Amino acid sequence: MSHPQQITFQDAASHLMGEFHHFHDFSMIFVVAITILIIYVLSLLLISSPTHWKFTEKQQVELWWTISPGFVLIALAIPSINLLYWMDEGSNPNVTIKTIGHQWYWSYEIWDNQLIVIDSYMIHLENLTQEGLPRLLEVDNRLVIPYNTDIRIITYSTDVIHAWSVPQLGLKMDAVPGRLNQVFIKVDRPGIFYGQCSEICGANHSFMPIVVEAVNNETYHNWCSNISES
């Protein structure tokens, strides 16, 4: 989860989020370069005499500030299209999870030999008995998934538009009534990853946390068995 005074991304827990980090760093090179260039040109215009301002009317300058943005857009488009491809790439998932948004909680449907359905509500502050659990982020039933496993996540909503978002996994997908959206992920390591609904879905929008716990395959199947028995 994020921490106070944090200004960077959360640590990536999936290959997809790692690629987002690389793309962000790559695009920031252009942002910083363009910002420095604009500040430099504006400084020249402010401190120079009016006779020097005529350089803005030269044909060569106009040519360069028309062509240069095109090269920048191409340089940014190639890796971004590649990222879109990886986000939409279909595979043969080992696990399929359906996340359903409600006002205002999440429910999950998992198929592991049989259908498993769980509801996930936020734990209110007065009920946080274990020390160290984050306020407004912990839930009564975490979504447990296996790491190093191809997983398909399908989102849906029963009322208004919600968004299932877990930053460390690089996931942010709308849950829309009457429509199924899907994304494929593969978590790289075990851990507990926190997220929240990212659409303004109503009065209790800020009380729809998401907790994903990545475990090994044996622990995951034991969890599924225990949920089925209960």
C-alpha positions, -999 to +999 in steps of 0.1 A: +000+000+000+011+036-003+027+054+027+027+090+039+050+113+019+055+087-008+060+104-042+068+073-063+049+043-075+043+014-052+066-015-058+056-036-088+043-071-080+035-081-116+053-079-149+026-056-162+032-030-135+069-033-140+064-023-176+043+007-165+072+018-144+096+016-173+072+035-196+067+062-170+105+067-166+109+068-204+081+094-209+095+115-181+127+120-201+107+138-228+087+158-202+118+171-185+135+179-218+105+198-231+101+217-198+137+227-198+136+238-234+104+259-229+118+276-197+150+284-217+131+299-246+108+319-223+138+332-204+155+344-236+123+362-245+121+379-211+157+390-208+165+397-244+157+429-263+127+430-286+150+429-317+159+393-308+122+381-308+122+379-345+137+344-344+102+330-336+091+341-371+118+322-390+106+293-412+132+269-399+120+274-363+084+268-373+094+237-392+112+222-362+085+229-336+060+212-360+081+181-367+096+176-333+063+169-315+056+143-342+088+124-334+079+126-297+045+112-302+059+083-323+085+076-296+057+074-270+032+056-291+053+025-298+058+014-261+023+024-251+008+003-279+030-026-268+016-021-232-020-022-245-012-054-263+001-071-232-029-059-212-054-074-237-034-105-245-055-136-241-041-168-227-053-201-212-058-190-176-054-215-147-078-194-125-108-173-134-121-148-109-152-126-113-152-094-093-186-079-088-191-043-076-220-034-053-230-003-034-207-004-015-187-036-013-171-062-035-180-099-041-159-125-058-168-157-077-140-182-081-142-216-099-121-242-083-138-276-090-169-258-077-182-223-076-169-202-046-186-170-037-174-145-011-184-110-001-157-086+010-166-057+033-144-030+048-135-035+084-144-004+104-119+012+127-136+000+159-134-036+147-096-035+137-084-058+166-051-067+150-023-041+154-008-029+121-038-034+099-044-003+077-074+020+084-101+020+056-082-006+036-086-039+054-115-062+046-132-091+064-126-115+034-095-111+013-093-123-022-066-151-022-049-159-055-019-180-065+013-163-076+032-173-107-001-184-122-020-171-152-052-155-139-082-140-157-101-113-139-136-105-151-154-074-137-191-067-135-214-044-115-249-049-102-258-012-098-235+017-109-201+019-124-173+009-101-136+003-108-115-026-095-081-011-089-049-026-073-019-003-081+009-028-073-006-053-098-011-026-125-048-032-125-076-006-129-107-020-147-142-006-148-171-027-134-200-017-156-236-029-153-246-052-181-211-056-194-182-079-187-146-065-188-116-088-184-079-086-179-051-112-176-025-109-148+003-129-134+016-120-099+053-124-095+056-128-058+037-135-026+023-106-006-007-086+004-018-058-021-043-031-013-066-012-037-098+007-037-127+015-060-115+042-084-149+054-097-171+079-077-199+054-072-219+071-044-219+082-008-197+053+004-174+053-025-143+057-003-153+026+018-149+000-009-113-013-003-098-043-022-073-067-006-055-093-027-033-119-010-010-138-033+001-172-019+015-204-033-007-230-051-010-253-021-021-225+002-045-213-024-062-247-029-064-252+009-081-217+012-106-227-016-114-260+003-119-242+036-142-216+020-162-244+003-167-263+035-178-232+054 
